Amino acid sequence: MKTVLIKEDILSRNNERAKDVRALTKTKNVFYVNVMSSPGAGKTTLLKKLIPLLSEYRIGVIEADIDSEKDALDVERATGVRTIQMHTGGACHITCQMSMEALEALGLDGLDVVFLENIGNLVCPAEFDTGANMNLVLTSVPEGDDKPLKYPLMFEVASAVAVTKTDVCPVFDFDREKAVANIRKRNAGADLFFVCAKTGEGIPELAEYLKKRIASEVGHE
């Protein structure tokens, strides 16, 4: 009798599909960013503030939600960039097949950068490689400084971590040094940013970081 580990098989097939996504974006010379966080951490708001600081690039956005077109409409209205809404049909994560279909629906011709706003969830999205060039993980001040200890994989797969909503630090029991230490416990190499969409703190620095990543990986200046 043979025992099949379904989860491992699913992840293995997803990882193979990720190679196809990377081949597509490489052929089109597109830098692909997977943005992940819990619900309400500020993914959509950050994109609305960040994209105007990347105006030298032709940008597309994929908004993933279980339902509604609200986020896609918000981003499109605020930034004017090419945007599509992807509904997951109840799924709590994005697979590489879904990633590929969304990229094809968005259309990569004429684009330099694509942001995928993943489903708000700190568990499942971390398990599925989307084929992105990098994973940008957000964690907000109201969530506390201990999130990396509770959701290790999400922070382990992060290329960069942005701590959002820093303007409310005085209201919450949040320690920046503890937050950094806890992130470092899970990922010593992730680049860290403290940002606030309301005050603008850290967003120019995050934009400059992305510009360097884009230039180094796909050559766009």
N, C-alpha and C positions, 0 to 999 in steps of 0.2 A: 504494500500500500504506500502511495506517495502523498505526503502532506504538502499542500500548497499554501504559502503565506501570501494571502491576497493583497494585503497592504503593501508588502515589499514589491509584489509584481506590478501593482498599479503605479507605485512610485518609480520603479525601474522603467516602465513604458513611458511615463511622463518625462523622465530625464532624457530618454532617447529622443523624444519629440522636441525637447528643448534645443537639441542640436540643430533641428530644422529651423526653429525660430531664429537662432543666432546666425545661421547661414543666410536667412532672408534679410535680417537687419544689416548684416555685414555687406551683402551684395548691394543693398540700397544706401549704404553708408549712413545709417540712422543709429543714433544713440538712444537706447531704450531703458527707461527708469521705472522700476517697480516700487510704488509707494505703499507702505503697509503701516497699520496701526490698529488700535481698538476703535470702536465707534465713538465719534465725538472728539477725537484727539486733535482734529483740525487739518485733515488732509486737504479737503477742498479749499478751505480758506487760505492755507499756505500756498497752494498752487496759484490761486488768484493774485497773491502778492508776489510770488516768485517769478511767474512767467513774464510779466512786464520788464523785469530786470535781465531777461534773456532775449531781448528784442532782436539781437543780431541773428538769431536762429529762427528757422521755420519750424514751428512746434505743433504737434498734435496731441490730443488728450483722449484717453479711453477711460470712461467712468463706469466702474463695475458696481452694480447694486442688485439686491434681490428683486427690487421693484422700484418704480418711480423714475422720472427723468430729471428730477430737481437739480442734482449736482451737475449734470452735463449742461443744463441750461444756464446755471449760475456761472460756470467756468466760461462758457461760450460768450455770455453777455459781458462778463467782466474783462475778458482778454481778447476776444475776437478770433481766437485760434480755432483750427479745425478740431471738432469735438464729436465723439459719438458716445452713446449710452449702451452698455452691455448689461442685459439682465441674465442672472445666473440660474433662474428657475428654482430658487431656494437653496442652491449650493452655497456653502460658506467659504469657498475658496475659488481661485482661478487655476485651471489646469493649463498645460501647454497647448492643448488642442483649442481651448477657448481663447488663449492668448493669440494663437496663430489666426484664428477666424476673425478676432477683433482687429488685428493689424491689417488683415486683408480688406476688411470692411472699411476701416479708416482710410486705407490707401497710403502707401509710403512715398509715392512719387512726389517730389517737391517738398519733402520734410527732412529736417536734420535731427530732430529730437522728438521722442514720444514719451509721454508720461502715462503710466497705467496706475490709476487709483484703485487699488485692490479692495476687496470686501473688508469692512471693519471687523477684525477678528484677530486676536493675538496668538491663535493656535494653528488652525488649519492652513492659512496662506503660507506660513513659514515652511511647511512640509513640501510644497509644490513649487518647483523651479518653473518660472514663467518664461525663461529664455532671455531675461533682461540682462543688460550690461552691469547693472548695479541695483541693490536693494536699499532704498531709503526708508528707514523705520522711524516713526514718530511715537513719542510717549509724552503725555501732557502732565503738567504740574499737578492738576487735581487728582490724577491717578496715583500719585505718590512716588517716592524715590525708590521703591522696592520692586517695581514691575519686572526688571530683568531677572530677579531671583525667582519670580513666580512663573515666568514665561521664557525659559532659557533659550529655546530654539530660535524664537523670533529675533533675539539679539545676537545670537551666534551667526545667523545668516546675513546680518546687516553689513552693508558696505559703509554706511554712515548712519548716525542716529541724531535726530533733532528733538530736543526737549522743547515742547511748545507751551504757550500760554504762560510765559514767565512773568507777565505783569501781575498775576494773582499769587505769586510766591508768598507775600506777606499774609495772605488769608489762609493758606494751607500749611500743614506741617510737612514742608518739603525742604530737604537739605541738598544743595547742589553738590557738595563734596561726596555725600553718600550716593547720590545718583550716579556720579561719574565712577565712583569705586565699584558700584554694583554692575554698571555697564561693562567696566573693564574686567570684572570677574568672568563675564560671559564672552567678551570679545575684546582682546587687548589691542586689536588693530583697527577697529572702526573709528572713523573720523567723527568728532562730536561737535554739536552746535546747540546753543541755547537761543531760541527764537521766539518772537512774539509778533503776530500779524497786526495787532493793534498799535504797538509802539514802533514796530519796524526793527526791533533788536535782532541782530544776527542774520537777518534775511539777505542783506548784501553780501555777507561773508559766505553764506550757503550758495548764493548765486555764483560767486567767484570760484568756489570749490567745484561746482558743476561745470563751469567753463573750462577749468583745467582738466577735468576728467574727460569731457567731450573732446577737447583738443588732443589729448594723449591717446584716446582709444579709437576715435574715428576721424581725427584730423581736421575737424571744423574749427575755425578760429573766430 
